[in-house]
Amino acid sequence: MLQGNSARGGLRLEAHKERSTREPIAQASAPALAVLPLDQHAGHPAMPIVAIGDRVAIGQAIARPTGDVSAWLHAPVSGEVVGIEPRPSVTRDCMPAPSIVIASDARETRHPPERTIQDFLAVDPLELREWIGRGGIVGLGGAAFPISAKLATGAQAAELALLINGAECEPYISCDEMLMRERADDVLHGARILMHALQAREGIIALEDDAPLAAESLRAALAKIEDDRIRIQIVPTIYPSGGERQLIASVFGREVPFAGLPPDIGILCHNVSTAAAVARWVRDGEPVVSRVVTITGDGVERARNLEARLGTPVAQLIAECAGYTPRVERLLMGGTMMGMPLSTDEVAVVKGTNCIVAASAMDLQPRQPEMPCIRCGNCSEVCPAYLLPQQLHLNARAMDLAGLERYGLMDCIECGCCDYVCPSQIPLVARFREAKPRLAEHLRARDDARDSRLRYESRAARLQRLEAEQRARLEEKRRQARRKES
Amino acid sequence: MTELIAFALMMGLAALSLLASRFAARGADATARARLIERINDVLPQTQCGRCTFAGCRPYATALAEGSADINQCPPGGDSTAEVLAALLGRPPKRVDPEFGIMPSVPMVAWIDEPACIGCTKCIQACPVDAIVGASRYMHTVIAADCTGCELCIPPCPVDCIEMRPASASITEVIEAARFRALPG
């Protein structure tokens, strides 16, 4: 079943998904107060288009994108805008981020859809791409990258294959698996819309071999639509096989160039939830105002998947899962490998929230005090990005930016495999996360210097040319004057 | 006689080859120096601000290569650039001399008070990196993303309508501005 052999590294981890996949996806109740950070997608934050005191309905646009990499934001509840102000946000480690706050009136009034497209094949691909961007859709796998920006890069490739990522490799997270089980039709419909919008020649839905029920449901849905351009591929369950680059390597047996993007090799990758969101938006006119969130961990009584409105406080979701157990120790947003610790449960669900782990000591790897690196090399064996974490660690300790660049720090996907295997208990990924912004800043400064140098040089050349032209004109005038005299 | 002629020929040949090698050496020197200037220029921050007392980054790089400038004259590059220059030129490291200017703690860019601008184009002519747009008797504005913060546009302005502001207006400020715009009334 293993296609190609270029997927390397990674770990076989215990999945911990049984508890949260016992029950079907349930609807969480709407929050009384929805808090919507404006920077809940990658790129530029959105700009509010409503004012305090405005009444809004579910699905009404409340903030517009700024710049190319940005996304629309829609009201998840009906009610009144009571604040546009900084609120603690998961996007900033529970520090305040500018947010729109809506007080629900519990009437659940829906904004009438502006447009619904049933026969998407009749719509021009460019128009369809632009329309998809209006739905506030971002990468719902967790990265929250605006779909409009991704579609724009994908549309430039001549021959494109669409890869729908259902390989939910990180332990504890099961929202995509449940979505594929229950809404396989949406996933496939979304995939077909995306294929038309991108004029892709084939579509592949990849998922891991530990989700047989999801695969079954997808196969049944695929048999119904009879689209022979779409196939389902099972990949082995090795964390982080669901990483974009790792999944492409194991499905296509090809590598995405290190400074490039998947469209450079004719592939565009979207998460299954993203595809389902595309279907909901295009077919039903329903923008992203909710998402499936896995609530799990030994620290919560009733682990399950909830469809939660954006802006719902984490505390409310925990309460709907019968509350914390006495064993709870820490709260994580995301899985246990890459998840972010939350210092409070007062923060709200955003588009990128795939999972909340209320962790007990059982869920977390026990950590001892850090010891020196013994150069065992375990970290480089498991690194799925082909990096040398121990060298990166040494360079990060010295903050040697040139060294960090040479050892490819920017290619680190922060999967945490190196951390997991390190016998010296070095928190490698934490170090890399700390060093990354500094290296990015350094690289940006260097790019800026190159740009201003180019502008300086072209300006100098232009001034020189203008002066030469002026001199030539003067010379010509003098010559004519002399000719007149003689 | 033949020995004499042979000797003269040999002398002539030797002199010729000496001359040729001298020329070749001079050529090699020139390319090596050009390469050194290029390498120095590569580590300079390209703000083109002239704080080093030279007309821009490349002139400063040229002076450094010739040995007529010191490595501590570039405030935008800071101590880290001075360190790299020291390594590159084999000179003892030095901190940047504050006499050449002290950089603000946050990166700053020029900002034009647009209602006050009279459209004289003097700042446009002063900008070394073409970061100001505008035309004669039309309002000018700074392309903040392209501004290197060199401050060269400030002295020529006859109405003093240019000032330096922090480069990245924080997101909060942007949102604040939007909020006031969105307020009713």
Interface residues (C-beta under 8 A of the other chain):
Chain A: L38 D39 P45 M47 P48 I49 V50 A51 I52 G53 I84 P86 A97 P98 A445 D448 A449 R450 D451 S452 R453 R455 Y456 S458 R459
Chain B: N41 L44 P45 Q46 T47 Q48 G56 C57 P128 V129 D130 A131 D146 T148 I171 T172 V174 I175 A178 R179 A182 L183 P184
